Amino acid sequence: MTSKSNPAPHRQSKPAEAESAPSARFEAALSKKILLVLGLLLVVWSIPRLRYASEIDAKNLQIFNRWDQSDNRFFLDWADTIAAGDVLGRTPNHPVHEWHVALAKEWLTNHPEDAKALKAELAPDADEAALHLALWNRWYGGPQFHQEPLYPYLLAGLKTLFGDAYIGGYVFQSLLGLVNGLLIFLLTRRWFGPGAAVIAGVLYAFSGFLMFHEQTILRTTATCTMTLLLVYQGLGLLDGPSRKRWILFGLTSGLAILLQSIFLLFFVGFVAIRWWNARDLRSATLRGAALCTLMIALVLAPAFARNIAVGAPTFSLSSVGSVTLIASNHPSYQSDAGWNANPRIADLVAMSESRPSTAAVATWASHDGVGSFLSMVFRKFRSALHGVEWSGNENFYNMALLCPSLRLG
């Protein structure tokens, strides 16, 4: 005879909906007050920026952007040249910093016949500085854009509005800082809800490092804005593309490429992901990508037309790629000493003639083998992990010592 055991009492659990009701109500309340929340966040983001501006003005710290060995100063000078009337940039416009001079001296010393030919092209009373400038103008491709042109042309427009490219650039980049906060809020809200977005917005207010770059006349802040905007628009394409979304993504991608050519990878990446995910709609994806490409071409067309007008390579947006590739990948590159260009690379720079493919082949050939190249890559990786900030165009830690507002985060 078997005995029937009494079943264990069953305790009824609360429905998941009931357990999450408080957080759901909180999220719903935030969603209803989203404009008020954003308004408060804008105020919170603005306060440290206004304080930072007052510290810079009181201590005359904007002078750091006018150091003649910095890219900051070059961007300001480039903007001045555009605002002064050379809108197309018919006159070659490239910097000659101390490391440029060292490479030029190395080349001219080892190639006296080239020095003689260059002198013959210049005025009889041309000094050594003019000789170095002429050499680098040749190596950088003459009237080619030194770097992608959007940023200096933007600074030139701001100079026209404000009377000073630095003041205009700082005001504009401070506004971009607020836009970046908004985009961070929207992206966080999209993935994690309004509660997490508010937390992200509050944390952004304490990001002194990002705020610091809004003061530097460099493309860093604008690059951050374009990155966030392209990610936001690209996610919209992945959700459900429409003609309007393809057009907007194309226009933004075109502007981003005019800021830094590397943004072309964003366009390629999002189109590839969309094509892979929408296997049954691949023809529609290809049509959208073609429309997006057309928008990019329309944005880039003025730069290409300018190149034709001044005699530069039609599709060139920057002339520094070859020199940077050689200098930062040559066996002599010291990855633990910040930016440095060994004068021994002068022959490779001259050989490349501003062609990245030629520069890549020549730089690879300068290594003893795969082991030499991998060793250099390892040294770069180790330096990146070390976290040391080498002084160059800017130095956050130095500025934070002078501006208490940067120490918030």
N, C-alpha and C positions, 0 to 999 in steps of 0.2 A: 504494500500500500504506500503509495507516494503521497507526500504532503506537499501541498501547494504553498510556496512561500509568498508572503505578502510583498508586493512590489514596493520599492522605495518610493517614498512620497515625492511627487514631482513638483518642483518649485517653478512656478511660471516666471519666466524672465521678462523684464521690461522690453517692450519693442524698441528696436534700434532708433526709430524715429523719436520716441519719447526721451531716450538718453541724449540724443543730439539736439533736442529742442532748444535749449538755451543758446548754444552756439549758432544754430540756424536762425534763431530770432535776432541774435546780435549781427550776423552777416546781413540779414534782410534789412535791419535798421540802418546799417552802414550804407547799403546800396541805395536806400531812399534819400540819404543825406550826402550822397557822393560829391555833389558840387560844393557843399559846405566844407566837407573834409578836405577836398583839393584846395579850396581857398585858404584854409588854415595851414595846410602844408606849404603852400606858396609863401605864406608869411614866415613860417619857420625856416624855410630855405633862404629867404631874402635877408633875414637879420644878420647871420654871420657874413654874408657877402658884402653887405653894407659896412659892417665893421672892418672887414678885410680891406675894403677900398679906402677907408679912412686911415688905416695903418700904413698902407702903401703911400698914400699922399703925404701923410705927416712925416714919414721917414725918407721920402724921395726914393723909394725902392724901385720905381719903374725904370731907373737907370740901368738895372740889370739887363733889360731888354735891348739896350743900346750899346752893349759891349761889341766892339768891332770884329771879334773873333767868333761870334755866335750866328746861328741860323736866324735867330730872332731879328737881329740887326739887318741881315740880308733881306728878310721879308719886308721890313720897314722901308729899306732903300728901294727895293723892287716896286713897292706900292707907290713910293714917291715918284719914281721914273714914269710909271703909268699915268699917275695923276698929272704929271707935268706935260703930258702930251704924246709920249711914245706908247700909244695904246697897243699897237701891234707888236712892239718889241723888236723893231728892225735892227737896233743896235744890240749885239751880243751882251747878255747880262748874266754874268757868272761871278761868284765870289772868289777872292784870292786870300785865303787865310794863311796862317803861319805854316801849316802842314802842306798847303798848296805850294808855297814858296820853296819849301825844302825839296819837294819832288821836282819842281821846275829847275832848281839849281843843280840837282843831281843829273837830270837829263841834259841840260845845256853844257855842263862840264864834260860829260862823256860824249857829247855830240856837237863839237864846236862848229861843224859845217851847218848844222841846223840853226845854231845861234846866229851865225853869220847871215843865213837866208832870212831869218826872222827880222833881224836888224835892218836889212835892206827894204823890208816891207813897211817899216815904221818911219816916223819923222826922224831927221838927223839928230835932233836933240832928245830923243826918247831915252828915258832912264831905264834902270834895271827892272823897276816895278812894272813899267809898260811892257817890257819883254816877257815877264812872267805872265802878265795878263793876256798878252797875245797868244802865248803858248797854251794856256788853259782854255781860252776861247776856242782854239782849234781842237783841243782834246775833248771839250764838252760839246762839240758840234756847232759852233758858231751861234746862229740865231735860234737854235733849238731851245725850248723851254728848259730852264734849269731843273725845276720840279713841276709837278702838276699845277696848272695855272689858277685854279679856282680861288685859292686862299689869297694870293697877292692881289688879284683883281677885286676880291671882296674888300680887302684892306684899302685899296685905292678908292673904292666907292665910299667907304666909311671915312676916309680922310677928307673927301669932298663934303660930306655931311657935317663932320665934327671939327674939321680943320687940322686934325692930327690923327695919323693912322693908329698910334698906340692907344689914345683915348677911345677912339671909335672901336678898335678891336677889343679893348677890355670891356666896354659896355656891352657890345654884341655877344662876347663870349660869356659874360655873366648871365645874359638872357638865355643863351644856349644851356647854361648850367641848370636853369629852372626847367627848360624843356626836357633835359635829360632826366631830371627828377620825375617829371610827369610821365615820361616813357617807361621808366623803371616801375612806377606805380601801376601803369596800365598792363605791363607785361606780367608783373607779379599777380595782379588781380585776375588776369586771364587764366593763369595756371593754378593759383592757390587760394583765390577768393579775396574779398575786400579787406578782411582782417589782416591777412599776411601783407597785403599791399600797404596798409597803413603803417605796419611795423617797418617795412622796407623804406617807406617814405621818411619815417622818423630817423632811421639809421643813416639815410642819405644826407640828412642835415648835419651829421657829424663826420662827413667824409672830407676832411681837410685836404687830403692829397688831390682829390678831384677839383676842389675849389682852387687850389694852388695853380693848377694848369690853366684855369680860366684867365689868370693874370699874365701868362707867358704868351708872347706873340709867336705861337707855334700852332700846328694843325691838330694838336692832341684833343682839345675839347670838341672841335667840329668833327673829328674822326669818331669820337665817342657818340656824338649825336647821330651821325650817319649809321653807325653800327646798330644802335638801338632801334632807329627808325626802319632800317632794312629788315631786321629781325621781326619787328612788329608787323610790317607789311607782308613779309614772306610767310609768316604764320597764317595770315589771312588768305594767301594763295593756297596754302595747304588745306585750309578748311573748305574752301569752295571758291575757285577762281571765277572771276567775271571780267568782262572787257575793261571795266573801270579799274579793277584791282591790278590787272596786267599793265595798264597804261601808267597808273601811279607808281607801280614798282619799277617800271622802266625809266620813268622820269627821275625818280629818286636814285636809281642805280647810275644813271648818266651823270648826275651831279656828284655822286660819291666817287665815281671814277675820275672826274675832273679834280677831285680833292686828293685822292690817292688811288693809283691804278689797281692796287691789291683788291679793291672792292669788286672787281670783275669776278672774283671767286665767289662772292655772295650770290650774284646772279646765276652763275653756272650751277652752284650748289642747290639753290632752291628749285630751279627748273628741273634738275636731275631727280631730286627727291619727289617733286610733284609728278614727274613722268613715271617714276617707279611705283608710287602709291596708286596712281589712277591708271591701272593697266587696261581697263576697258574704255578709257577716255584719252588714250595717248594722242590720237589725232587732234583732239581739242587742245591738249596741252602744248603740242607743237605749234598750233596756230596762235595760242596765247604767247608762247615764247617768241614767235616771229614778230608779233605786235610789240612785245616788250623790247626786242632788239631794235625795232624801228624807232621806238621812243629814245633809246640810248643813243642811237645814231643821230637823231635830231639834236639832242643835247650836246653831243660832241662835235657836231658839224661846224660851229663857229671856230673851234680850236683848230680843226683840220683845215678850214679855209684860210685861217691866219697863217698856218704853216706853209701852205702853197704860196701865199702872198709874199712871205719873207724868204722863201727858198729853203725852208727846213724840211726834213722828211715828213711826209703828209700825216702819218699816223703816230708821230712821236709826241708824247706828253711829258717826258722827263729825260734828262741827259745824264743823270747821276748814277743810274743803275750799274753801268759797267765799272766805274771807279769804285763804288761801294762794294760791289761783288769782289773785285780784285783785292782791295785793301783789307777787307774783313775775312778773307778766306786764303790769303797767301800764307805760306809756312811761317813767315816772320811775324804774323799778327799776334799781338799779346792780348789775349782775351781777359786777362786779369788787370789790365791797365786802362780800361776805358777805350774810347775811340783813338786809334793811332794808325798812321799810314807810314810804313817804312819807306824811306826814299828808294829802296831797292825795287819797288814795284813800278818805278817810272817807265821802264822799258815795256812792261805789260800794258800800262795805261796808254802809252803811245801806240802800241800795236793794235789795241782793241778798237781805237777810233770811235768810241762811244757805241760799239755794237755789243750787246750783252752776250750773244752766242759766241763771238770771238773771245770775249773776256772770260767766259766760263771754260772754254777749251784751254786757253792759255793758263788760267789759274790752276786747273786740274793738272796740267803738265808740269807746273812748278813744284808739285809734291813728289816725293820719292816713290810713292806708291799708295795703295789703299790705307795701309797702316798709318802713314803720315797724316792723311786727311781725317781719318777717324779719330786720331789722337787730338787733332785741332778741334773737332766737333765736341769731344769729351771735355776739353778744357773750357769751351764756351758753356757747355751744360753745367759744369761745376761752378763757374763764375755766376751763372744765373741763379743757382741754388744758394750761393753764398749771401746774396742779398745786399751787396755793397752798392751804394749809389755813387757813381763816378761823376765828378763835376764836368759839365759840358754846357749845353744850352740853358740848363736850369739845375737847381739843387734844392729839393724840398726841405731837407733837414736844416740847411743853412737859413732858408727863409722862415721856417717854423721857429727858429731861435729869435727872430726879429718880429714876428707877427703872432701874438698869442692866439688869435682866432684860428690859426691853422692847427693848433694842438687839440682841437675839440675831439678829433678821432684818432 
